[in-house]
Amino acid sequence: MAKATIPPWPKKPPKPRRDIGTRNRYHAATFFEVNKMKKIILPLILALLFVSGVVAQQNPADAPATKEDIQRYLEVTHSREMMKQIFDVMAKSIRDMTHDRITKEHSALPPDAEERMNKKTDEMLKNMPIGEMFDVMISVYQKHWTKGDVDNLVAFYSTPTGKKVLAEMPQTMAESMQAMRPVMLKHLDTMKQNVDQQLAELKKEYKVGQAKKAEPVSN
């Protein structure tokens, strides 16, 4: 009886050898692509951050107030009319002070001294450069106020309470100055006395010093 033949066990196919050059080229290509993506993505991120920052800075409410914004506020608050009323209050206060001063020194002044002083005061206040003063005010307001600030102020002074404040403010200021006047005059009198006393002491001290310098030096 013939022996059965056993077929040989199939050999494993040899593993393909990696081409070192191919692998290096693959890594180099991958590194190049990553660097290329970085060069594209990073500028995009920076650009987005910059744009978002600019948008935040350009929020209209936070933007500096323009000249037109301040002029709108001054118009709503009737600032020119209020300025005129303030000058009237100042003129009255100056007239009262002038009257008190002339009453004390009337014997050394001409009879029409008070009339002439009041006329001079009126001329000075009349010639005040109101337009130039408002130009300076606007530039100062622009340094400290934003557009949002002006919008809020305009909104407030458009309310009944805001309109009442504007209407009552000149008279309130006039009465306040009238009420403060005796206190101010008393304080000013005290200040004048102190200044006169200090000047007298300084004159005396200077006179003594000069006298000592003039004394002959003994050997």
C-alpha positions as CSV (number, residue, x, y, z in Angstrom):
1,M,0.0,0.0,0.0
2,A,1.4,3.3,-1.0
3,K,2.0,6.1,1.6
4,A,-0.1,9.2,1.3
5,T,2.0,12.3,0.6
6,I,1.5,15.3,2.8
7,P,1.7,18.6,1.0
8,P,4.2,21.1,2.4
9,W,3.0,23.9,4.7
10,P,2.7,27.1,2.7
11,K,5.4,29.6,3.4
12,K,4.5,33.1,4.6
13,P,5.0,35.7,2.1
14,P,7.9,37.9,3.0
15,K,7.1,41.3,4.6
16,P,7.5,44.1,2.1
17,R,10.6,46.1,3.1
18,R,9.9,49.7,3.9
19,D,11.6,52.1,1.7
20,I,13.4,54.5,4.1
21,G,13.5,57.2,1.5
22,T,9.7,57.0,1.0
23,R,9.1,57.1,4.8
24,N,11.3,60.2,5.1
25,R,9.6,61.9,2.2
26,Y,6.2,61.2,3.9
27,H,7.3,62.7,7.2
28,A,8.8,65.7,5.4
29,A,5.6,66.2,3.4
30,T,3.5,65.9,6.6
31,F,5.7,68.4,8.4
32,F,5.5,70.8,5.5
33,E,1.7,70.6,5.4
34,V,1.4,71.2,9.2
35,N,3.7,74.2,8.9
36,K,1.7,75.4,6.0
37,M,-1.6,75.1,7.9
38,K,0.0,77.0,10.8
39,K,1.0,79.8,8.6
40,I,-2.6,80.1,7.3
41,I,-4.5,79.5,10.5
42,L,-2.5,81.7,12.9
43,P,-2.8,84.9,10.8
44,L,-6.6,84.1,10.5
45,I,-6.9,83.8,14.3
46,L,-4.9,87.0,14.9
47,A,-7.0,88.8,12.3
48,L,-10.2,87.7,13.9
49,L,-9.0,88.8,17.3
50,F,-8.0,92.2,15.9
51,V,-11.4,92.7,14.2
52,S,-13.3,91.7,17.3
53,G,-11.2,94.2,19.4
54,V,-11.9,96.9,16.9
55,V,-15.6,96.2,16.9
56,A,-15.6,96.3,20.7
57,Q,-13.8,99.7,20.6
58,Q,-16.2,101.0,18.0
59,N,-19.3,100.5,20.2
60,P,-21.1,103.8,19.5
61,A,-22.0,104.3,23.2
62,D,-18.3,104.2,24.2
63,A,-17.1,106.4,21.4
64,P,-15.9,109.9,22.3
65,A,-18.5,112.5,22.1
66,T,-18.3,114.6,18.9
67,K,-18.7,118.3,18.7
68,E,-22.2,117.8,17.3
69,D,-23.1,115.6,20.3
70,I,-22.0,118.3,22.8
71,Q,-23.9,121.0,20.8
72,R,-27.0,118.8,20.9
73,Y,-26.6,118.6,24.7
74,L,-26.1,122.4,25.0
75,E,-29.1,123.0,22.9
76,V,-31.4,120.7,24.9
77,T,-30.2,122.2,28.2
78,H,-30.7,125.8,26.8
79,S,-27.2,126.5,27.9
80,R,-26.9,129.9,26.1
81,E,-30.1,131.2,27.8
82,M,-28.8,129.8,31.1
83,M,-25.5,131.5,30.7
84,K,-27.2,134.8,30.2
85,Q,-29.2,134.2,33.4
86,I,-26.1,133.3,35.3
87,F,-24.5,136.6,34.1
88,D,-27.6,138.5,35.3
89,V,-27.2,136.8,38.7
90,M,-23.5,137.7,38.8
91,A,-24.3,141.3,37.9
92,K,-26.8,141.6,40.7
93,S,-24.3,140.0,43.2
94,I,-21.6,142.4,42.1
95,R,-24.0,145.4,42.4
96,D,-24.9,144.4,45.9
97,M,-21.2,144.1,46.9
98,T,-20.4,147.4,45.2
99,H,-23.3,149.1,47.1
100,D,-22.0,147.8,50.4
101,R,-18.5,149.0,49.7
102,I,-19.5,152.4,48.5
103,T,-21.8,152.9,51.5
104,K,-18.8,152.4,53.8
105,E,-16.6,154.8,51.8
106,H,-19.1,157.2,50.4
107,S,-17.4,160.2,52.0
108,A,-14.3,159.7,49.9
109,L,-16.2,159.0,46.6
110,P,-18.2,161.1,44.2
111,P,-22.0,161.1,44.4
112,D,-22.4,159.1,41.2
113,A,-19.8,156.5,42.1
114,E,-22.2,153.6,42.5
115,E,-23.9,154.4,39.2
116,R,-20.6,154.5,37.3
117,M,-19.4,151.3,38.9
118,N,-22.7,149.5,38.0
119,K,-22.4,150.8,34.4
120,K,-18.8,149.5,34.2
121,T,-19.9,146.1,35.5
122,D,-22.7,145.8,32.9
123,E,-20.3,146.7,30.1
124,M,-17.8,144.0,31.2
125,L,-20.5,141.3,31.4
126,K,-22.0,142.4,28.1
127,N,-18.7,142.1,26.3
128,M,-18.0,138.6,27.6
129,P,-16.9,136.4,24.6
130,I,-19.8,133.8,25.0
131,G,-19.1,132.1,21.7
132,E,-15.4,131.6,22.5
133,M,-16.4,130.4,26.0
134,F,-18.7,127.7,24.5
135,D,-16.0,126.6,22.0
136,V,-13.7,125.9,25.0
137,M,-16.5,124.2,26.9
138,I,-17.2,121.9,24.0
139,S,-13.6,120.8,23.8
140,V,-13.4,120.1,27.5
141,Y,-16.7,118.1,27.5
142,Q,-15.4,116.0,24.6
143,K,-12.4,114.9,26.7
144,H,-14.6,113.5,29.5
145,W,-17.9,112.5,27.9
146,T,-18.8,109.6,25.5
147,K,-21.6,109.5,23.0
148,G,-23.5,107.3,25.4
149,D,-23.1,109.9,28.2
150,V,-24.5,112.6,26.0
151,D,-27.4,110.4,24.9
152,N,-28.3,109.6,28.5
153,L,-28.1,113.3,29.6
154,V,-30.2,114.4,26.6
155,A,-32.7,111.7,27.5
156,F,-32.8,112.9,31.2
157,Y,-33.3,116.6,30.3
158,S,-36.1,115.6,28.0
159,T,-38.1,114.1,30.9
160,P,-40.4,116.3,33.1
161,T,-37.9,116.1,36.0
162,G,-35.0,117.2,33.7
163,K,-37.1,120.1,32.2
164,K,-38.0,121.2,35.8
165,V,-34.3,121.2,36.8
166,L,-33.5,123.4,33.8
167,A,-36.3,125.8,34.5
168,E,-35.6,126.1,38.2
169,M,-31.8,126.1,38.1
170,P,-31.2,129.8,37.5
171,Q,-33.6,130.9,40.3
172,T,-32.1,128.2,42.5
173,M,-28.6,129.5,41.9
174,A,-29.7,133.1,42.4
175,E,-31.3,132.3,45.8
176,S,-28.3,130.2,46.8
177,M,-25.8,133.0,46.1
178,Q,-28.0,135.4,47.9
179,A,-28.1,133.1,50.9
180,M,-24.4,132.5,50.8
181,R,-23.5,136.1,50.4
182,P,-23.4,137.1,54.2
183,V,-21.3,134.0,54.9
184,M,-18.9,134.8,52.1
185,L,-18.6,138.5,53.1
186,K,-17.9,137.5,56.7
187,H,-15.2,135.1,55.6
188,L,-13.8,137.6,53.2
189,D,-13.6,140.3,56.0
190,T,-11.7,137.8,58.2
191,M,-9.4,136.9,55.3
192,K,-8.7,140.7,54.7
193,Q,-7.9,141.2,58.3
194,N,-5.5,138.3,58.3
195,V,-3.8,139.5,55.2
196,D,-3.5,143.1,56.6
197,Q,-2.0,141.7,59.8
198,Q,0.5,139.5,58.0
199,L,1.6,142.4,55.7
200,A,2.1,144.7,58.8
201,E,4.2,142.0,60.5
202,L,6.3,141.5,57.3
203,K,6.8,145.3,56.9
204,K,7.9,145.5,60.5
205,E,10.3,142.5,60.2
206,Y,11.8,144.0,57.0
207,K,12.2,147.4,58.6
208,V,14.1,145.9,61.6
209,G,16.3,143.9,59.2
210,Q,17.2,146.9,57.2
211,A,18.0,148.9,60.3
212,K,20.3,146.2,61.5
213,K,22.1,146.2,58.2
214,A,22.6,149.9,58.4
215,E,24.2,149.8,61.8
216,P,28.0,150.3,61.7
217,V,30.1,147.2,62.4
218,S,32.2,147.6,65.6
219,N,35.9,146.5,65.5
